[in-house]
Amino acid sequence: MELDLGPELRSFRDEIRTFLSEHRIEELAGVGIQAGFAGQSDEDSEARAAAWRAWEDTLAKEHLICPQWPAEVGGRGLSGVEMAILNEEFERENMPRVVRGMGESLVGPSIIVHGSDEQKAYFLPRIVNGTDRYCQGFSEPDHGSDLGGVETRAEVDGDEIVVTGQKVWTSGAHLANTIFVLCRTDPDVPKHRGLSYVLVPMRREDGSSNGIDLQPLRQMSGASGFCQEFIDGARAPLFNVIGGLNNGWRVAMTTLGNERGGSATTQHLRYEKEFWDLVDTARKQAASDDPLVRQDLAWAYTHVELMRYSGLRLLATLAAKREPGPEASVNKLFWSEYHKRFGNVAINLVGAQGMIRPEGAGYRTDRWQQAFLGSRAGTIFSGTSEIQKNIIGERALGLPKEPVVG
Ligand SMILES: Cc1cc2nc3c(=O)[nH]c(=O)nc-3n(C[C@H](O)[C@H](O)[C@H](O)COP(=O)(O)OP(=O)(O)OC[C@H]3O[C@@H](n4cnc5c(N)ncnc54)[C@H](O)[C@@H]3O)c2cc1C
């Protein structure tokens, strides 16, 4: 379904559609709506990496990288509704958007809300042009859900801040050159009030260590998508503290709000495609007439449609220039629980075949095995389902607060 949102937005849609059909690069067709940096994947061939670079240049010239950001920092100032249209058109043309990972989705939006003008002018263009690649240093071995209790500490030393502690489960840390760290800068005040949000370079400018010992964590799949970091005296300019010293909790909440609700207007596109691919698999396996399979598929279809409609509701909120509220947690809970059950449906459907790994090095998984295994993580990262339910209960429904134990 394509929404008619009035003449201005219709002409914006036409403009993007024409641009994409004139500039599309065939080698990149079908690589997905979200993609990373040129040559990021080991499997990127030189030709693919070159195509990426050309696509990046083309989009950069049109200010279509981080296009939701103001023009003065390299974006195009698109509204939430325009962003949703843009994503739909990229999907329609089967071309990838060039996205800047956590820089674009998490740190940038937090700098836009809490940073000074000087910080915006310095950090945002570096995200747009790919100079800075971020990873998220929030979780610690004893502080995941209880994020406010983080123990990594930092002290001011002249015009620098010096960070010491340990972070864990840091996705993509091996690809990043900067980690945004939530750390304790005042241990003597109630826990949420003594935190700061600091952008810490992984290495010093001369390439030497910045006191961060990065250790990859090996997963059951054989891959190492996360790292843990032992941080011993890592230094960053005081300028890199976003939102001011001891104001890090508010900045972190902006980051988490974006993490949980950021893609709500378009995420159904991904799940819709995945759903129809599973329908194809069911047909190939001659299972699509089985009433139990049909019941599962109908359940999945209904849920993808619900995602589409809640995306539209959010679009209406954005079009009315209202800030989204606890929808972020509703969105996170809904898609992650949906996808976990979808993984079960998919692996049941493929049956015994689902127990056999594809040929090749490492612990390879095919797409339905990946959906089954990978979807388990969705109800944990960016705040577990239990935490989302607490937020919805307490902040959206006004239920009594969870009793504090101990
Ligand atoms: C794929 C993946 C990627 C990740 N990437 C990153 C990253 O890039 N950066 C980063 O900082 N972290 C990352 N994490 C870590 C993630 O944020 C934490 O795993 C998550 O916040 C949960 O924390 P924990 O693992 O310490 O579990 P715990 O907080 O110890 O929770 C254990 C269990 O207790 C439940 N529980 C805890 N508190 C409550 C409560 N108050 N009420 C009800 N139940 C509760 C939880 O729901 C959970 O089931 C990632 C995790 C995964 C799985």
The ligand as an SDF file (V2000), in Angstrom:
LIG
                    3D

 53 58  0  0  0  0  0  0  0  0999 V2000
   22.9210   -9.6830   20.0180 C   0  0  0  0  0  0  0  0  0  0  0  0
   23.2610   -8.7600   21.1450 C   0  0  0  0  0  0  0  0  0  0  0  0
   23.9130   -7.5710   20.8670 C   0  0  0  0  0  0  0  0  0  0  0  0
   24.2500   -6.7180   21.9140 C   0  0  0  0  0  0  0  0  0  0  0  0
   24.9610   -5.5780   21.6070 N   0  0  0  0  0  0  0  0  0  0  0  0
   25.3050   -4.7340   22.5910 C   0  0  0  0  0  0  0  0  0  0  0  0
   26.0720   -3.5600   22.3120 C   0  0  0  0  0  0  0  0  0  0  0  0
   26.4420   -3.2900   21.1670 O   0  0  0  0  0  0  0  0  0  0  0  0
   26.4120   -2.7550   23.3260 N   0  0  0  0  0  0  0  0  0  0  0  0
   26.0210   -3.0120   24.6090 C   0  0  0  0  0  0  0  0  0  0  0  0
   26.3390   -2.2020   25.4800 O   0  0  0  0  0  0  0  0  0  0  0  0
   25.3240   -4.1310   24.9330 N   0  0  0  0  0  0  0  0  0  0  0  0
   24.9540   -4.9970   23.9500 C   0  0  0  0  0  0  0  0  0  0  0  0
   24.2550   -6.1460   24.2520 N   0  0  0  0  0  0  0  0  0  0  0  0
   23.9610   -6.4640   25.6460 C   0  0  0  0  0  0  0  0  0  0  0  0
   22.5080   -6.2580   26.0170 C   0  0  0  0  0  0  0  0  0  0  0  0
   22.1830   -4.8970   26.0760 O   0  0  0  0  0  0  0  0  0  0  0  0
   22.2780   -6.9580   27.3700 C   0  0  0  0  0  0  0  0  0  0  0  0
   22.5060   -8.3450   27.1500 O   0  0  0  0  0  0  0  0  0  0  0  0
   20.8810   -6.7490   27.8780 C   0  0  0  0  0  0  0  0  0  0  0  0
   20.6790   -5.4090   28.2520 O   0  0  0  0  0  0  0  0  0  0  0  0
   20.5680   -7.6650   29.0870 C   0  0  0  0  0  0  0  0  0  0  0  0
   21.5480   -7.5450   30.0530 O   0  0  0  0  0  0  0  0  0  0  0  0
   22.2690   -8.8330   30.6700 P   0  0  0  0  0  0  0  0  0  0  0  0
   22.7300   -9.6940   29.5320 O   0  0  0  0  0  0  0  0  0  0  0  0
   23.2930   -8.3680   31.6280 O   0  0  0  0  0  0  0  0  0  0  0  0
   21.1120   -9.6470   31.4130 O   0  0  0  0  0  0  0  0  0  0  0  0
   20.5370   -9.3250   32.8570 P   0  0  0  0  0  0  0  0  0  0  0  0
   20.3020   -7.8770   33.0100 O   0  0  0  0  0  0  0  0  0  0  0  0
   21.4180  -10.0050   33.8650 O   0  0  0  0  0  0  0  0  0  0  0  0
   19.1460  -10.0660   32.7960 O   0  0  0  0  0  0  0  0  0  0  0  0
   19.0270  -11.4910   32.9730 C   0  0  0  0  0  0  0  0  0  0  0  0
   17.5320  -11.8290   32.9290 C   0  0  0  0  0  0  0  0  0  0  0  0
   16.8530  -11.1780   34.0310 O   0  0  0  0  0  0  0  0  0  0  0  0
   15.7680  -10.3980   33.5390 C   0  0  0  0  0  0  0  0  0  0  0  0
   15.6280   -9.1710   34.3160 N   0  0  0  0  0  0  0  0  0  0  0  0
   16.6180   -8.3250   34.6850 C   0  0  0  0  0  0  0  0  0  0  0  0
   16.1150   -7.2650   35.3620 N   0  0  0  0  0  0  0  0  0  0  0  0
   14.7740   -7.4520   35.4130 C   0  0  0  0  0  0  0  0  0  0  0  0
   13.6920   -6.6890   35.9690 C   0  0  0  0  0  0  0  0  0  0  0  0
   13.9100   -5.5330   36.5930 N   0  0  0  0  0  0  0  0  0  0  0  0
   12.4320   -7.1740   35.8340 N   0  0  0  0  0  0  0  0  0  0  0  0
   12.1880   -8.3560   35.1840 C   0  0  0  0  0  0  0  0  0  0  0  0
   13.1860   -9.1300   34.6540 N   0  0  0  0  0  0  0  0  0  0  0  0
   14.4440   -8.6570   34.7480 C   0  0  0  0  0  0  0  0  0  0  0  0
   16.1380  -10.0730   32.1020 C   0  0  0  0  0  0  0  0  0  0  0  0
   14.9930   -9.8000   31.3190 O   0  0  0  0  0  0  0  0  0  0  0  0
   16.8410  -11.3530   31.6680 C   0  0  0  0  0  0  0  0  0  0  0  0
   15.8940  -12.3190   31.2710 O   0  0  0  0  0  0  0  0  0  0  0  0
   23.8990   -7.0310   23.2430 C   0  0  0  0  0  0  0  0  0  0  0  0
   23.2180   -8.2220   23.5170 C   0  0  0  0  0  0  0  0  0  0  0  0
   22.9130   -9.0890   22.4880 C   0  0  0  0  0  0  0  0  0  0  0  0
   22.1980  -10.3690   22.7980 C   0  0  0  0  0  0  0  0  0  0  0  0
  1  2  1  0
  2  3  1  0
  2 52  2  0
  3  4  2  0
  4  5  1  0
  4 50  1  0
  5  6  2  0
  6  7  1  0
  6 13  1  0
  7  8  2  0
  7  9  1  0
  9 10  1  0
 10 11  2  0
 10 12  1  0
 12 13  2  0
 13 14  1  0
 14 15  1  0
 14 50  1  0
 15 16  1  0
 16 17  1  0
 16 18  1  0
 18 19  1  0
 18 20  1  0
 20 21  1  0
 20 22  1  0
 22 23  1  0
 23 24  1  0
 24 25  2  0
 24 26  1  0
 24 27  1  0
 27 28  1  0
 28 29  2  0
 28 30  1  0
 28 31  1  0
 31 32  1  0
 32 33  1  0
 33 34  1  0
 33 48  1  0
 34 35  1  0
 35 36  1  0
 35 46  1  0
 36 37  1  0
 36 45  1  0
 37 38  2  0
 38 39  1  0
 39 40  1  0
 39 45  2  0
 40 41  1  0
 40 42  2  0
 42 43  1  0
 43 44  2  0
 44 45  1  0
 46 47  1  0
 46 48  1  0
 48 49  1  0
 50 51  2  0
 51 52  1  0
 52 53  1  0
M  END
$$$$
